[in-house]
Amino acid sequence: MKRPKKTKHKFTMVDIFAGAGGLSEGFIRAGFEAVAHVEMDKAACNTLKTRMVYHWLKSRNKFPVYYSYLEQKISRQQLYEQVPKAVLNSVINTKINPELLEGIFSHIDDLLNGRRLDLLIGGPPCQAYSLVGRSRDKNRMKGDERNYLFTQYAEFLKRYMPTYFVFENVEGLLSAKDEVGVLYFDKMKQRFSDLGYSIEYRVLKASDYGIPQDRKRIVLVGHKGGEAGFYPFPEKSVSDDFCINDLFADLPSLRAGQGKVFWGGSHAYPNRSCLMKKGILSPDLTPPLTFHVARPHIAQDLEIYRKVVAAWDKDACRPNYNDFPDSLKTHRNRTAFIDRFKVVAGNRTASHTVVAHIAKDGHYYIHPDIEQNRSLTPREAARLQTFPDDYFFEGVSETPGRTASYKQIGNAVPVLLAQQIAEKLLENW
């Protein structure tokens, strides 16, 4: 990968609709300074705060303090007391709507402290644009206020006029239409163009760039007053010499219902080179293992899991719901989503897309090892999203929850993909 050119200036960045920070983490790795994150979900904001504490401690070579938290030697409150309040205040827990914009802008202005904003990143919630979301909604998401969150994105551009912006969303954005049949994407591009931005976009498939997941997303980039040809294309990766089984190989074997959020102590990483290549592990750090905790499953589902994995191991085929014996079928819907039980193929270099539905059940993300016979843990899902192993997913309370972590992981942008986009964008500056 070509390194971005060095610069003494550290470009400022604000992440809106930030989620748990997958997109932001990639840009921070590339060298951007995260001035603020704006996010409505409380649990995700706690995750962002913990990660900003991590970066502050890392910049001062104080890893032992952060690792003490991952080992449960100190509480979250004690961790937060190690940093200036400004670090925590950079995370703004609020909805983004017209009534709240001035308050958000005032908060960001204080954080910028007279500096200009160089970059705006983020992608509004995708349910209104996703094909699955539209298929499940009786009104096809028409009239949903989330369809127009791009107008709030435009208000940030109008206020700060950053040199670049990066807007990420689902591929369904390209076909979603309003009540009179006009594409939201066309409205969006026009709105951004009216503010003086040149627009370029592509649908990027994550596995083309070394991410262990076949995730497709539209990434739109705007350049203030720029000429064409500025799109930050990541360099496509050659075929990997390892697969999903290798990605999970060092993690302790679990059965359904086993595991824990905090494992404590140092974790052995025999496949360090594999994890380093994906950005999951740093060359000189060995973080404690967290969030390797498996869901419990009823006996009926476990029997289906076994059949699904066995079919893949034997013939590389994926049975649909109607292939199972009637004694195992409890869902009334036998015509839609008949692939609701799906193994993450261990012998492939990329999994199918990890989405937020993983927070509801694990049927679509069955572990490839038939002996473990369970769905993926949050840590395994996080690795598919190339979150580093020291990334900690908070809940609303001091006690982190498995469901909240799944939701944050499923909604995220793969960190390694974001990093590669960011590094290419720096080459344009």
PyMOL commands that set and color helices and strands:
alter all, ss='L'
color gray80, all
select helices_A, chain A and resi 22-30+42-59+63-70+76-80+85-89+101-112+131-136+145-160+171-174+184-194+206-209+244-248+272-277+299-315+321-323+326-328+356-359+378-384+402-411+415-428
alter helices_A, ss='H'
color red, helices_A
select strands_A, chain A and resi 12-16+33-39+91-93+119-122+164-170+197-205+216-224+259-262+290-293
alter strands_A, ss='S'
color yellow, strands_A
deselect
rebuild
show_as cartoon
